[in-house]
Amino acid sequence: MLGIGGSAAISIFMGQDDTPRIKKVSAFCFYGSLGFGVVAAAIIIIFMNPLLSVLGGTDSTWQFAKDYLFWIAVGAPFILLANAFGHLVRGEGAATASMLGGMIGTVANIILDPIFILTFNMGTAGAAIATVLGNVFGCFYYVYYLAKKSPLLSMKLKYLKNCFKIAKRVLSIGLPAGINSALMSISTVFLNNALVGYGDKAVAAMGIVTKAYLFIVFIHMGITNGIQPLLGYCYGAGNKRRFTGILKFSGILTVVCGSVLSAVYIIFSPQVVALFIDDAEVIAYGTHMLIATSISGPILGLLFLAINSMQALGRPMPATVLSLCRQGLFFIPLLFVLDATLGLHGVNYTQPVSDYLAIVIALFMLFSSIKKWQPSEQCH
């Protein structure tokens, strides 16, 4: 919410050459991330047992999950700040700096994981501490970048003065991204609960398929998130022709990439699942699941493109509706209906059916929003 919302707002203000408001956005997102992180940490620690129960904790996993979640909660302010500023720095146009901040945290996590888990025998707690420290290192880099390198962003407290309108704008634009992320987690909980009735093998297979399919999802999100600052800049500058040109190119790129990757997954589905596990029954379940899930892969990027484009246009309501549709309004009801009528096959095809329904609505809303935009329109 803060990262995508702040990045979109910054790109719009860059198009308007409004440096003071850019600094207000970055300062609000900096301290907002820390503040939200502290609140999240308190809520998770206080209500940890009920949360673990809702999320499907069992006797055999409870302590492992609790050990992990405690340290993630402690590190929440750093996790939020590092992830938010990866987007904000990219919104400024500093793609290399954004990538470097993310890589610092990732590489640190990879190095520290085996040290804490295997050498110090800290188990899941060690994995969580490694994750938190990776984000802490990423935060250090972003603080350095803000203080020494950034030409536009700032974390100075003075820019928080009279920033209510800025905060409202950032949160309203970023709300669809926040809702989409939350609903992805919620829908996974419903999906796992539906699969429990078909046995542990089915649950394990869907877990593998979800991880594999995320590769396609992240390619789509990388393309569409990457162009959002460009779209916001064009909107702020009133350059509709360039906006639509970027949109068309990105749409074609997502379809091409999605089609190639989906074809690979469908053709080599048994081999893809076998990369994760050596269990014939799980591979059999996973093969059918991966084929079903990959059906929407070629055009899924159009949904993310529509959401990000409407955020760049400063139209949070349509973007919010789309975020609600895919994982909430469509997915959850369809999961119950298809499970009751078609069994496991219905569960497998819930996501692609939801995706196609959401994409139809997304394209309609996107074309309507672009049609309503007049080049002389200014964003305040």
C-alpha positions in Angstrom: 0.0 0.0 0.0 2.7 2.5 1.0 5.2 1.3 -1.6 2.9 1.2 -4.7 0.9 4.2 -3.6 3.9 6.3 -2.8 5.7 5.3 -6.1 2.6 6.2 -8.2 2.2 9.6 -6.4 5.9 10.4 -6.8 5.8 9.6 -10.5 2.7 11.8 -11.0 4.4 14.7 -9.1 7.6 14.3 -11.1 5.5 14.7 -14.3 4.2 18.0 -12.8 7.8 19.0 -11.6 6.5 19.3 -8.1 9.5 18.5 -5.9 8.1 19.7 -2.5 5.2 17.2 -2.7 7.6 14.4 -3.7 9.6 15.0 -0.6 6.4 15.0 1.5 5.4 11.7 -0.1 8.7 10.0 0.7 8.8 11.4 4.3 5.3 10.1 4.9 6.0 6.7 3.5 9.3 6.5 5.5 7.7 7.2 8.9 4.4 5.6 7.9 6.2 2.3 7.2 7.9 2.4 10.6 4.6 3.3 12.4 2.5 0.7 10.6 5.3 -1.8 11.4 5.2 -1.1 15.1 1.4 -1.4 15.2 1.5 -4.7 13.2 4.2 -6.1 15.5 2.1 -5.4 18.6 -1.1 -6.9 17.0 0.7 -10.0 15.9 2.5 -10.6 19.2 -0.6 -10.0 21.3 -3.0 -12.1 19.2 -0.5 -14.7 18.0 -2.3 -17.8 19.2 -5.7 -16.8 17.6 -3.9 -15.9 14.4 -2.0 -19.2 14.2 -5.3 -21.0 14.8 -7.1 -19.2 12.0 -4.1 -19.8 9.6 -4.3 -23.5 10.1 -1.7 -24.2 12.8 -1.7 -27.8 14.1 -0.1 -29.6 17.0 2.9 -30.6 14.9 3.5 -27.2 13.3 2.4 -24.8 16.1 5.7 -24.2 17.9 7.6 -23.9 14.6 5.1 -21.3 13.3 5.1 -19.4 16.6 8.9 -19.2 16.7 9.0 -17.9 13.2 6.1 -15.5 13.5 7.5 -13.9 16.7 10.7 -12.8 15.1 9.0 -11.6 11.9 6.7 -9.5 14.1 9.7 -8.0 15.9 11.2 -7.1 12.5 8.0 -5.8 11.0 9.0 -2.1 10.9 12.2 -3.0 9.0 10.4 -5.4 6.6 7.8 -2.8 5.8 10.3 0.0 5.3 12.6 -2.0 3.1 9.8 -3.2 0.8 8.1 0.1 0.6 11.2 2.0 -0.4 12.1 -0.6 -3.0 9.0 0.8 -4.8 9.6 4.5 -3.9 13.2 4.5 -5.1 12.0 2.9 -8.4 9.3 5.5 -8.6 12.0 8.2 -8.6 13.5 6.5 -11.6 16.5 4.9 -9.8 15.9 1.3 -10.9 19.5 0.3 -10.1 19.3 1.6 -6.6 16.0 -0.1 -6.0 17.4 -3.4 -7.3 20.6 -3.0 -5.2 18.6 -2.5 -2.0 16.5 -5.6 -2.6 19.6 -7.6 -3.5 21.4 -6.6 -0.4 18.6 -8.0 1.8 18.2 -11.2 -0.3 21.8 -12.1 -0.4 22.2 -11.5 3.3 19.2 -13.7 3.9 20.6 -16.5 1.8 24.0 -16.3 3.6 22.5 -16.1 7.1 19.9 -18.8 6.7 22.2 -21.9 6.9 24.3 -20.2 9.6 21.3 -19.7 12.0 19.4 -22.8 11.0 22.2 -25.4 10.7 25.2 -24.0 12.6 23.4 -22.5 15.5 20.5 -25.1 15.4 17.9 -22.3 15.7 15.3 -23.9 13.4 12.5 -21.7 12.1 13.4 -18.9 14.5 16.8 -18.8 12.8 15.1 -18.5 9.4 13.0 -15.6 10.6 16.0 -13.8 12.2 17.9 -14.2 8.9 14.9 -12.7 7.0 14.7 -9.8 9.5 18.4 -9.0 9.3 18.3 -9.1 5.5 15.6 -6.4 5.7 17.6 -4.4 8.3 20.6 -4.3 5.9 18.2 -3.3 3.1 16.9 -0.5 5.3 20.4 0.7 6.0 21.1 1.0 2.3 17.9 3.0 1.6 18.6 5.4 4.5 22.1 5.9 3.0 20.5 6.5 -0.4 18.0 9.0 1.0 20.6 10.9 2.9 23.4 10.9 0.3 22.2 10.0 -3.2 18.6 10.8 -3.8 17.9 14.1 -5.7 14.2 14.1 -4.8 13.3 11.8 -1.9 13.7 12.8 1.8 13.2 11.4 5.3 13.4 14.7 7.0 10.7 15.2 9.7 10.0 18.8 8.5 8.3 17.4 5.4 5.6 15.7 7.5 4.2 19.1 8.3 0.7 19.6 6.7 1.0 16.3 4.8 -2.6 15.1 5.5 -3.6 15.5 1.8 -0.5 13.7 0.7 -1.1 10.8 3.1 -4.7 10.5 1.9 -3.5 10.4 -1.7 -0.8 7.8 -1.1 -3.1 5.5 0.8 -6.0 5.8 -1.6 -3.8 5.1 -4.6 -2.0 2.2 -2.8 -5.1 0.7 -1.3 -5.7 -1.7 -4.3 -2.2 -3.1 -4.0 -2.7 -3.6 -0.2 -6.0 -5.3 -0.8 -4.6 -7.5 -3.5 -1.8 -8.7 -1.3 -4.1 -9.3 1.7 -6.6 -11.2 -0.4 -3.9 -13.4 -1.9 -3.1 -14.5 1.6 -6.7 -14.9 2.6 -7.6 -16.9 -0.6 -4.7 -19.2 0.1 -6.1 -20.0 3.6 -9.5 -20.9 2.0 -7.8 -22.9 -0.7 -5.8 -25.0 1.8 -8.9 -25.6 3.9 -10.7 -26.8 0.8 -7.8 -29.2 -0.1 -7.5 -30.7 3.4 -10.5 -33.0 2.6 -8.5 -34.5 -0.3 -5.5 -35.4 1.9 -2.1 -34.1 2.7 -0.7 -35.0 -0.7 -3.2 -32.6 -2.5 -2.3 -29.8 -0.1 1.4 -30.4 -0.6 0.9 -30.5 -4.4 -0.9 -27.2 -4.5 1.8 -25.6 -2.3 4.3 -26.6 -4.9 2.2 -25.4 -7.8 1.6 -22.1 -6.1 5.3 -21.5 -5.7 6.0 -22.5 -9.3 3.2 -20.4 -10.7 4.4 -17.4 -8.8 7.3 -17.2 -11.2 4.9 -16.3 -14.0 3.0 -14.0 -11.7 6.2 -12.2 -10.7 7.2 -11.7 -14.3 3.9 -10.1 -15.0 4.2 -7.9 -11.8 7.8 -7.0 -12.7 6.7 -5.6 -16.1 3.6 -3.8 -14.9 5.2 -2.4 -11.7 8.2 -1.4 -13.7 6.2 0.8 -16.1 4.0 2.4 -13.4 6.4 5.3 -12.7 6.5 6.0 -16.5 2.7 5.9 -16.7 2.3 8.2 -13.7 4.9 10.6 -15.1 3.0 10.7 -18.5 -0.3 11.3 -16.7 1.2 14.1 -14.5 2.7 15.7 -17.7 -0.6 15.3 -19.6 1.1 13.1 -22.3 -1.7 10.7 -23.3 0.0 9.6 -26.5 3.1 8.3 -24.7 0.9 6.8 -22.0 -1.0 4.7 -24.4 2.1 3.7 -26.3 3.8 2.4 -23.1 0.5 0.6 -22.3 0.3 -1.2 -25.6 3.9 -2.3 -25.6 3.7 -3.6 -22.1 0.5 -5.4 -22.8 2.1 -7.2 -25.7 5.2 -8.0 -23.7 3.2 -9.6 -20.8 1.1 -11.7 -23.2 4.2 -13.0 -25.0 6.1 -13.7 -21.8 3.1 -15.3 -20.2 2.3 -17.5 -23.2 5.9 -18.8 -23.4 6.1 -19.6 -19.7 2.6 -21.1 -19.5 3.4 -23.3 -22.5 6.5 -24.6 -20.8 4.6 -25.3 -17.6 1.8 -27.1 -19.4 4.1 -29.2 -21.6 6.6 -30.1 -18.9 4.2 -30.0 -15.9 5.4 -33.4 -14.4 9.0 -32.4 -14.6 8.4 -28.9 -13.1 6.6 -30.4 -10.1 9.3 -33.1 -9.7 11.9 -30.3 -9.3 10.3 -29.7 -5.9 9.6 -33.2 -4.5 10.3 -36.9 -5.2 6.8 -38.3 -4.5 4.8 -40.0 -7.3 1.4 -39.2 -5.8 2.2 -35.6 -5.1 3.6 -35.2 -8.6 0.4 -36.7 -10.1 -1.7 -34.2 -8.2 0.6 -31.4 -9.0 0.7 -32.1 -12.7 -3.1 -31.6 -13.1 -3.0 -28.6 -10.8 -0.2 -26.9 -12.7 -1.9 -27.4 -16.1 -5.1 -25.9 -14.7 -3.5 -23.0 -13.0 -1.3 -22.1 -16.0 -4.3 -21.7 -18.4 -4.7 -18.0 -17.3 -0.9 -17.4 -17.4 -0.8 -15.8 -21.0 -3.2 -12.9 -20.1 -2.9 -12.6 -16.4 -0.5 -9.7 -16.9 -3.3 -7.6 -18.5 -5.1 -7.6 -15.1 -2.0 -6.3 -13.3 -1.5 -3.8 -16.1 -5.0 -2.5 -15.7 -4.7 -2.1 -12.0 -1.4 -0.3 -12.1 -2.5 1.9 -15.0 -5.5 3.1 -13.1 -3.4 3.7 -10.0 -1.0 5.8 -12.3 -4.1 7.7 -13.5 -5.0 8.5 -9.9 -8.2 6.5 -10.0 -8.0 4.2 -7.0 -11.6 3.1 -6.9 -11.6 1.1 -10.1 -8.3 -0.4 -9.2 -9.6 -1.3 -5.8 -12.6 -3.0 -7.4 -10.4 -5.1 -9.6 -8.2 -6.1 -6.7 -11.3 -7.2 -4.8 -12.7 -9.2 -7.8 -9.8 -11.5 -8.6 -9.0 -13.0 -5.2 -12.2 -12.0 -3.3 -15.5 -11.5 -5.1 -14.8 -14.2 -7.6 -12.3 -16.6 -6.1 -13.7 -17.4 -2.7 -17.4 -18.0 -3.8 -16.3 -19.9 -6.9 -14.0 -22.1 -4.7 -17.0 -23.3 -2.7 -19.3 -23.7 -5.7 -16.8 -25.6 -7.9 -15.6 -27.7 -4.9 -19.2 -28.8 -4.2 -20.0 -29.5 -7.9 -16.8 -30.8 -9.5 -14.7 -31.9 -6.5 -10.9 -31.6 -6.8 -11.1 -30.7 -10.5 -13.3 -27.7 -9.5 -10.8 -26.6 -6.9 -8.0 -26.8 -9.5 -9.8 -24.6 -12.0 -11.0 -22.0 -9.5 -8.1 -19.6 -10.0 -8.1 -19.5 -13.8 -11.8 -19.0 -13.9 -11.5 -16.1 -11.5 -8.7 -14.7 -13.5 -10.6 -14.7 -16.8 -13.6 -13.1 -15.2 -11.5 -10.4 -13.5 -9.5 -9.7 -16.8 -12.7 -9.0 -18.7 -13.8 -6.4 -16.2 -10.3 -5.0 -16.0 -10.0 -4.3 -19.7 -13.4 -2.7 -19.7 -12.5 -0.4 -16.8 -9.1 0.4 -18.2 -10.4 1.5 -21.6 -13.2 3.5 -19.9 -10.7 5.3 -17.7 -8.3 6.2 -20.6 -11.3 7.4 -22.7 -12.4 9.7 -19.9 -8.9 11.2 -19.4 -8.4 14.5 -21.2 -4.8 15.5 -22.0 -5.3 18.9 -20.3 -6.4 17.1 -17.0 -4.2 17.9 -14.1 -3.8 15.9 -10.9 -3.9 17.7 -7.6 
